[in-house]
Amino acid sequence: MFGRRRGSETASSAGSVQTLELALPPTAGVLSCRVAGPQGELLRQARYEVTDPIGRLVLRGQTDPFGCLIATVPAGPYRIEISAEGYAAHAGGVQVSEDGPAEPAEIVLQSVDPPLLPAPGHWEMEPTHSAIRFTAHHTGLARLHGRFNTFAGAVRIADHMESSSIQVIIDAAGIDTGFHMRDEYLRSHEFLDAVRQPRVEFHSERFIHRGGTRWAVPGTLTLRGVSRSVTLDTEYLGLGSGSDGEPRAACRASVELQRADYGLIGVSAVAQGMAAMGPSIMVELDIQIVRKG
């Protein structure tokens, strides 16, 4: 409970119960709101961002399981932006005073229609407008960024989207971090083993709708000859047309891989003068697909 006292103690048949109250600094106030949909449904994990009058970030996070945001901030004016999957975003001003907690403001987000899904049929990845990138941490240093230059993929869109399938094939030798000596090492038998295991493959036969534009795509990733179950966290971006009027669809997807799961140990990387990478690798895909036939 927010208030100006530090706490109090009350008696009960079960014994002494202490009720703690947060003592606010003299210039602080309480920012509180409840986020709901048009039918009154409380929106948990709605994303919010609060900035001050000159645009500096004050708060960023997600609403609690009851759709609420409660925080102590210096009294004054703020701007709050709130978004949730499947709903129109909200932006507006709010004034926080030193008078203590007030009833939470009710913010209602209007639902929006999701983008149209691709038509059933066979679609192929369009490499010139797609990209597969990865990010890894150097141990104790900055991030390492890289990409795969050669890949192909096909998507079969079913009558029911949840029954669709996708296959992506990546040329392991096409890894590119912008540093030739490092790339040669990453292709070697100690890492990707690109000579004996030239392909990285992902295959899925199930799409799971998480709401709005969010989908999960569970499947099997085979890397360095090792197959593991992974799930792509995917955002569907909608339909469009190419320069020749051909239908296209686009999405973004990401997955975090643990190097040890695929034997990507790289024991001699440091000995070769390269900083060792951290234990995980974040892979991100920007994909456009084009309908065939």
C-alpha positions in Angstrom: 0.0 0.0 0.0 1.3 3.4 -0.9 1.1 6.1 1.8 3.1 8.5 4.0 3.5 6.1 6.9 6.1 3.4 7.1 3.8 0.8 8.7 1.4 -0.3 11.4 0.6 -3.3 13.4 -2.8 -4.8 14.1 -4.0 -7.6 16.3 -6.0 -10.6 15.3 -7.0 -13.9 16.8 -4.1 -15.5 15.0 -1.6 -13.1 16.5 0.1 -9.9 15.4 -0.2 -8.9 11.7 2.1 -6.2 10.3 0.8 -4.1 7.4 3.6 -2.4 5.6 3.1 0.9 3.8 5.6 2.5 1.4 6.8 5.9 2.6 6.8 8.1 -0.5 9.5 10.8 -0.8 8.0 14.3 -0.4 8.0 15.1 -4.1 6.8 11.7 -5.4 3.4 10.7 -6.6 1.8 7.5 -7.8 1.1 6.8 -11.5 -1.6 4.2 -11.8 -3.8 2.9 -14.6 -5.7 -0.1 -15.6 -5.6 -1.3 -19.3 -8.7 -3.1 -20.7 -10.2 -4.0 -24.1 -13.5 -2.8 -25.5 -15.4 -5.6 -23.7 -13.8 -4.9 -20.4 -11.2 -7.6 -20.6 -8.1 -6.8 -18.6 -5.0 -6.8 -20.8 -2.1 -8.4 -19.0 1.4 -7.9 -20.5 0.3 -4.8 -22.4 3.5 -2.9 -23.2 3.9 0.7 -21.8 6.4 3.5 -22.1 6.3 6.6 -20.0 8.3 9.7 -20.9 8.8 13.1 -19.4 7.9 16.4 -21.1 11.2 16.5 -23.0 11.0 12.9 -24.2 13.3 11.2 -21.7 12.3 7.6 -20.9 11.0 7.3 -17.3 9.4 3.8 -17.3 9.1 0.9 -19.7 7.5 -2.5 -19.0 4.4 -4.6 -19.1 1.1 -4.5 -17.2 0.6 -7.0 -14.4 -1.8 -10.0 -14.5 -4.7 -7.7 -13.8 -3.8 -5.2 -16.5 -2.5 -2.6 -14.1 0.5 -0.3 -14.1 1.4 1.2 -10.7 4.7 3.1 -10.1 6.1 5.9 -8.0 7.5 8.8 -10.0 8.3 12.5 -9.3 5.1 14.6 -9.4 4.6 16.3 -12.8 3.3 15.8 -16.3 4.1 12.7 -18.4 3.3 11.0 -21.7 2.2 7.4 -21.7 2.1 5.0 -24.7 0.4 1.6 -24.4 0.2 -1.2 -26.9 -1.1 -4.8 -27.0 -1.3 -7.4 -29.6 -4.6 -7.2 -31.5 -5.4 -3.7 -30.2 -4.9 -0.1 -31.4 -2.2 1.7 -29.5 -3.0 4.5 -27.0 -0.9 7.6 -26.4 -1.8 10.5 -24.1 -0.8 12.8 -21.3 -1.1 12.2 -17.5 -0.6 14.4 -14.5 0.9 12.9 -11.4 0.4 14.8 -8.1 1.9 14.6 -4.6 -1.6 14.0 -3.1 -1.0 10.2 -2.8 -2.6 7.4 -4.7 -5.7 8.0 -6.7 -8.1 5.6 -8.3 -6.4 4.0 -11.3 -7.2 5.6 -14.6 -9.1 3.3 -17.0 -7.4 3.1 -20.4 -9.5 1.2 -23.1 -7.7 -0.1 -26.2 -9.9 -0.7 -29.2 -9.5 -4.1 -31.0 -8.2 -4.0 -34.6 -8.6 -6.6 -37.3 -5.4 -8.6 -37.9 -3.8 -8.4 -41.4 -5.1 -10.8 -44.0 -3.3 -14.1 -44.1 -1.6 -15.5 -47.3 -3.9 -17.6 -49.6 -3.5 -21.4 -49.4 -0.9 -22.8 -51.8 2.9 -23.0 -52.2 5.1 -20.0 -51.5 8.9 -19.6 -51.6 11.3 -17.3 -49.8 12.5 -14.4 -51.8 16.3 -14.2 -50.9 16.9 -10.7 -52.2 14.2 -9.3 -49.8 14.9 -11.7 -46.9 17.7 -12.0 -44.4 19.0 -14.4 -41.7 21.1 -12.7 -39.1 22.5 -13.7 -35.7 23.9 -12.0 -32.6 26.2 -13.4 -30.0 28.0 -11.9 -27.0 31.8 -11.8 -26.8 32.8 -13.0 -23.3 33.2 -9.7 -21.4 33.1 -7.7 -24.6 30.6 -6.3 -27.1 28.2 -8.1 -29.4 29.2 -10.1 -32.4 26.9 -9.6 -35.4 26.8 -11.9 -38.4 24.5 -13.2 -41.2 24.2 -16.2 -43.6 24.5 -15.1 -47.2 23.0 -18.1 -48.9 19.7 -19.8 -48.0 16.4 -21.0 -49.5 13.0 -21.8 -48.1 9.4 -22.9 -48.9 6.1 -22.4 -47.2 3.0 -24.5 -47.7 -0.1 -22.5 -46.6 -2.9 -24.8 -45.7 -6.6 -24.0 -45.7 -6.3 -23.7 -42.0 -3.2 -21.7 -41.2 -2.4 -23.7 -38.1 -1.8 -26.8 -40.4 0.8 -24.9 -42.6 4.4 -26.0 -42.9 7.8 -24.4 -43.6 11.2 -25.5 -44.5 14.4 -23.4 -44.5 17.8 -24.5 -45.7 20.9 -22.5 -45.0 24.4 -22.9 -46.5 26.6 -23.2 -43.5 29.6 -22.0 -45.5 27.8 -18.8 -46.2 28.4 -17.5 -42.7 29.6 -13.9 -42.7 30.8 -11.7 -39.8 32.8 -9.3 -41.8 36.1 -10.7 -40.6 37.7 -13.4 -42.9 39.9 -15.2 -40.3 36.9 -15.5 -37.9 34.6 -16.7 -40.7 37.1 -19.4 -41.7 37.2 -20.6 -38.1 33.4 -20.6 -37.8 33.2 -22.8 -40.9 35.8 -25.2 -39.5 35.2 -28.6 -37.8 35.4 -27.0 -34.4 32.3 -24.9 -35.0 29.8 -25.3 -37.9 31.9 -28.1 -39.5 30.6 -26.8 -42.9 32.5 -29.4 -45.0 30.9 -32.4 -43.4 27.7 -30.7 -42.4 27.1 -28.2 -45.2 23.4 -27.5 -44.4 21.5 -26.0 -41.5 17.9 -26.9 -41.7 14.6 -25.9 -40.0 11.4 -27.7 -40.6 7.9 -27.2 -39.1 4.5 -28.6 -39.8 2.5 -26.5 -37.3 1.7 -22.8 -36.7 0.3 -21.7 -33.4 -1.7 -18.4 -33.2 -0.8 -16.5 -30.1 -3.1 -13.5 -30.8 -3.0 -10.5 -33.0 -0.1 -10.7 -35.3 1.9 -13.1 -33.1 2.5 -16.7 -34.0 4.7 -19.5 -32.7 6.3 -21.9 -35.2 7.5 -25.0 -33.4 9.8 -27.3 -35.4 13.1 -29.1 -35.6 16.5 -27.3 -36.2 19.3 -29.4 -37.5 22.7 -27.8 -37.0 26.1 -29.5 -37.2 24.3 -32.8 -37.6 22.4 -32.4 -34.3 18.6 -32.0 -34.3 16.8 -30.1 -31.6 13.2 -28.9 -31.1 12.9 -25.1 -31.2 10.1 -22.5 -31.5 10.3 -19.4 -33.7 8.7 -16.4 -32.1 7.1 -14.8 -35.1 5.4 -11.6 -36.0 3.3 -11.6 -39.2 3.6 -8.3 -41.1 0.9 -8.8 -43.7 0.4 -9.0 -47.5 1.8 -6.8 -50.3 2.6 -6.8 -53.9 5.9 -6.9 -55.8 7.0 -4.7 -58.7 5.3 -7.0 -61.1 2.2 -7.2 -59.1 2.9 -10.7 -57.6 1.5 -11.3 -54.2 3.9 -11.3 -51.3 3.7 -11.9 -47.5 6.2 -11.0 -44.8 7.1 -11.9 -41.3 9.9 -11.5 -38.7 11.0 -14.4 -36.5 13.6 -15.0 -33.8 14.9 -17.8 -31.7 17.6 -18.1 -29.0 19.9 -21.1 -29.4 22.2 -22.5 -26.7 25.6 -23.3 -28.3 26.2 -26.4 -26.2 23.0 -28.0 -27.5 24.7 -28.3 -30.9 28.3 -28.9 -29.9 29.3 -25.4 -30.9 32.1 -25.3 -28.3 34.9 -23.7 -30.2 37.7 -24.6 -27.7 40.6 -23.1 -29.7 38.9 -19.7 -30.6 40.8 -17.8 -27.9 44.1 -19.5 -28.8 43.6 -18.1 -32.3 43.3 -14.6 -31.0 39.5 -14.4 -31.1 37.4 -13.5 -28.2 35.2 -16.4 -27.1 31.5 -16.1 -27.7 28.9 -16.3 -25.0 26.8 -19.4 -24.4 23.8 -18.4 -26.5 23.1 -17.1 -30.0 20.1 -15.0 -31.0 19.0 -15.8 -34.6 16.6 -13.4 -36.4 14.9 -13.9 -39.7 13.3 -11.2 -41.9 11.3 -13.1 -44.5 9.4 -12.3 -47.6 7.6 -15.1 -49.5 6.3 -15.1 -53.0 3.4 -17.3 -54.2 4.3 -20.0 -56.8 1.9 -21.5 -59.3 
